[in-house]
Amino acid sequence: MPDTLLRNTLQQVPAGVSVVEQAEDLSVIHLPDCAAAIWNKAPLPGCEAWLDALNPKQLPRARLILRPDAVERSIIHLFEGAEIPACPEQDLLTADIAALAEQFSQMMTVDYIRLRLDVVQTNACRKFHVDAVQARLVCTYRGTGTQLGMQDQNNEPRCLLTVPTGAPIVLRGTKWPESPRSGLLHRSPPIEGTGETRLVVVIDPVIDPEMEI
């Protein structure tokens, strides 16, 4: 096995969560017993340090519905609007988000996606939950990653795993057509008062963009 990001936590991965080594293998989310899939992806060279050095007020925020092939251009415009100077790290991040959008849209067989760039400094979504979507891709590029918990016999979530920064996770939602509920829950880590700022990219499938207006 390669020297992977999750090598120290593989024994803690909840049942129903698959850890894959390639983007295309995120498609295991379609297997009957898979509630979530984590791409055990290496961090983008230099990007985490570059993002950490940016003033949180500069970090781009967005909620867009668009075709995957428009994502890269849109991210470039967002950075330009935030007056963040172009650099190799920005190019890597932009290309990475665009590639995730393309991979996810193909996996979900949709022509449009909803793209969110969230800057989080509070305890937003701190409660364990399941999203009211068919499926969702989440990737934290700055700060602590998404936390997974499995309901125990008392229906209380236990935090079993924090997804590494820069590693995308695909999660089934309540609208997944087959066996949407598995007991697997997730949350944004509670960070309010710590001074931490997270930059999170969220991608949802859009079946009919006209219904989203």
C-alpha positions as CSV (number, residue, x, y, z in Angstrom):
1,M,0.0,0.0,0.0
2,P,1.4,3.5,-0.8
3,D,2.2,6.0,1.9
4,T,-1.3,7.5,2.0
5,L,-2.7,10.4,3.9
6,L,-5.1,8.2,5.8
7,R,-2.6,5.6,6.7
8,N,-2.9,6.3,10.4
9,T,-6.7,6.3,10.4
10,L,-7.7,3.5,8.1
11,Q,-8.7,1.3,11.0
12,Q,-11.1,4.1,12.1
13,V,-12.9,4.5,8.8
14,P,-16.6,3.8,9.4
15,A,-18.4,0.9,7.7
16,G,-19.8,2.0,4.4
17,V,-17.0,4.5,3.7
18,S,-14.6,3.7,0.9
19,V,-11.1,5.1,0.6
20,V,-9.9,5.3,-3.0
21,E,-6.6,6.3,-4.6
22,Q,-7.9,7.8,-7.9
23,A,-10.5,10.3,-8.8
24,E,-12.4,8.0,-11.1
25,D,-12.8,5.5,-8.3
26,L,-15.1,7.9,-6.4
27,S,-17.8,6.2,-8.5
28,V,-17.9,3.5,-5.8
29,I,-20.5,5.7,-4.3
30,H,-22.9,3.9,-6.7
31,L,-22.2,0.5,-5.0
32,P,-25.0,-0.7,-2.8
33,D,-23.1,-0.6,0.5
34,C,-21.2,2.6,0.0
35,A,-22.5,5.7,1.8
36,A,-19.4,7.8,1.2
37,A,-16.1,7.8,-0.7
38,I,-12.9,9.6,0.1
39,W,-10.3,10.3,-2.5
40,N,-7.0,9.8,-0.6
41,K,-5.5,12.7,-2.5
42,A,-2.1,14.3,-1.9
43,P,-2.2,18.0,-1.1
44,L,-1.6,20.4,-4.0
45,P,2.0,21.6,-3.8
46,G,2.2,24.8,-1.9
47,C,-1.5,25.5,-2.0
48,E,-2.3,25.0,1.7
49,A,0.5,27.4,2.8
50,W,-0.6,29.9,0.2
51,L,-4.2,29.8,1.2
52,D,-3.3,30.0,4.9
53,A,-1.4,33.2,4.3
54,L,-4.3,35.0,2.6
55,N,-6.4,37.4,4.6
56,P,-9.8,35.6,5.3
57,K,-11.6,38.6,3.9
58,Q,-9.9,38.0,0.5
59,L,-11.0,34.4,0.2
60,P,-13.6,34.0,-2.6
61,R,-17.2,33.2,-1.9
62,A,-19.7,32.0,-4.5
63,R,-22.9,30.1,-5.1
64,L,-23.2,29.3,-8.8
65,I,-25.1,26.9,-11.1
66,L,-23.1,26.3,-14.2
67,R,-21.7,23.7,-16.6
68,P,-18.6,22.0,-15.4
69,D,-16.6,23.4,-18.4
70,A,-17.4,26.9,-17.1
71,V,-16.0,26.3,-13.6
72,E,-12.4,27.1,-14.3
73,R,-13.2,30.5,-15.9
74,S,-15.6,31.3,-13.1
75,I,-13.0,30.6,-10.4
76,I,-10.5,32.8,-12.2
77,H,-13.0,35.6,-12.2
78,L,-13.6,35.1,-8.5
79,F,-9.9,35.4,-7.7
80,E,-9.6,38.5,-9.9
81,G,-12.6,40.0,-8.2
82,A,-11.0,39.4,-4.8
83,E,-7.8,41.1,-6.1
84,I,-5.7,38.1,-5.3
85,P,-2.5,38.2,-7.5
86,A,-2.2,35.3,-9.9
87,C,0.4,32.7,-9.0
88,P,1.2,29.0,-9.6
89,E,-0.7,28.0,-6.5
90,Q,-3.8,29.8,-7.6
91,D,-3.6,28.0,-11.0
92,L,-3.3,24.6,-9.3
93,L,-6.3,25.3,-7.1
94,T,-8.4,26.5,-10.0
95,A,-7.6,23.5,-12.1
96,D,-8.2,21.2,-9.2
97,I,-11.7,22.5,-8.5
98,A,-12.6,22.4,-12.2
99,A,-11.4,18.8,-12.4
100,L,-13.5,17.8,-9.4
101,A,-16.5,19.5,-11.0
102,E,-16.0,17.6,-14.2
103,Q,-15.4,14.2,-12.4
104,F,-18.5,14.7,-10.2
105,S,-20.8,15.7,-13.1
106,Q,-19.7,12.6,-15.1
107,M,-20.2,10.4,-12.1
108,M,-23.7,11.7,-11.5
109,T,-24.5,12.0,-15.2
110,V,-25.6,15.6,-15.1
111,D,-24.8,18.6,-17.4
112,Y,-25.0,21.2,-14.6
113,I,-23.7,21.4,-11.1
114,R,-24.1,23.8,-8.2
115,L,-20.8,25.1,-7.0
116,R,-20.3,26.7,-3.6
117,L,-17.2,28.3,-2.2
118,D,-17.8,28.8,1.5
119,V,-15.6,30.7,3.9
120,V,-16.3,29.3,7.4
121,Q,-15.3,30.9,10.7
122,T,-18.2,29.8,12.9
123,N,-19.8,26.6,14.0
124,A,-21.9,26.4,10.8
125,C,-23.4,22.9,10.3
126,R,-21.8,21.7,13.5
127,K,-24.5,19.1,14.1
128,F,-24.1,15.7,12.6
129,H,-26.6,15.3,9.7
130,V,-27.3,14.0,6.2
131,D,-27.7,16.5,3.4
132,A,-31.0,16.9,1.6
133,V,-29.5,16.2,-1.8
134,Q,-28.9,13.2,-4.0
135,A,-25.2,13.3,-3.5
136,R,-22.6,16.0,-2.6
137,L,-18.9,16.4,-3.1
138,V,-17.0,18.3,-0.4
139,C,-13.4,19.4,-0.4
140,T,-11.8,21.5,2.3
141,Y,-8.8,23.4,0.9
142,R,-8.1,25.5,4.0
143,G,-8.6,24.4,7.6
144,T,-10.0,21.3,9.2
145,G,-11.8,18.9,7.0
146,T,-15.3,17.4,7.2
147,Q,-15.9,15.1,10.2
148,L,-17.7,11.7,9.9
149,G,-19.8,10.1,12.6
150,M,-21.7,6.8,12.8
151,Q,-24.9,6.6,14.8
152,D,-24.6,4.2,17.7
153,Q,-27.3,2.0,19.3
154,N,-28.6,5.1,21.1
155,N,-28.7,7.1,17.8
156,E,-25.9,9.3,19.1
157,P,-23.2,10.1,16.5
158,R,-19.6,9.3,17.3
159,C,-16.9,11.2,15.5
160,L,-14.7,8.6,13.9
161,L,-12.8,10.4,11.2
162,T,-11.8,13.9,10.1
163,V,-11.2,14.0,6.4
164,P,-7.7,15.3,5.6
165,T,-7.5,18.9,4.2
166,G,-7.4,18.7,0.4
167,A,-9.0,15.2,0.2
168,P,-12.4,15.2,-1.6
169,I,-15.3,13.2,-0.1
170,V,-18.5,12.2,-1.9
171,L,-21.5,11.7,0.4
172,R,-24.9,10.2,-0.3
173,G,-27.8,12.5,0.7
174,T,-31.4,11.8,1.7
175,K,-32.5,12.0,-2.0
176,W,-30.3,9.2,-3.0
177,P,-32.6,6.8,-4.8
178,E,-31.3,3.6,-3.3
179,S,-30.7,3.0,0.5
180,P,-30.0,6.6,1.3
181,R,-29.8,6.0,5.1
182,S,-26.9,4.0,6.5
183,G,-26.3,5.7,9.9
184,L,-23.4,7.6,8.5
185,L,-23.5,11.3,9.4
186,H,-21.2,14.2,8.9
187,R,-20.6,17.8,10.1
188,S,-18.4,20.8,9.7
189,P,-15.9,20.8,12.6
190,P,-16.8,23.3,15.4
191,I,-14.2,26.0,15.1
192,E,-15.9,29.1,16.5
193,G,-13.6,31.1,18.8
194,T,-10.4,29.3,17.6
195,G,-9.4,31.9,15.0
196,E,-9.5,29.2,12.3
197,T,-10.8,30.0,8.8
198,R,-11.9,27.2,6.5
199,L,-12.3,27.4,2.7
200,V,-14.7,24.7,1.6
201,V,-15.8,23.7,-2.0
202,V,-19.2,22.0,-2.2
203,I,-20.5,20.5,-5.5
204,D,-24.0,19.2,-6.0
205,P,-25.6,17.7,-9.1
206,V,-28.3,19.8,-10.8
207,I,-30.9,17.8,-12.7
208,D,-32.9,20.8,-14.1
209,P,-31.2,24.2,-13.9
210,E,-34.5,26.0,-14.6
211,M,-36.0,24.5,-11.5
212,E,-33.1,26.0,-9.4
213,I,-33.9,29.6,-10.3
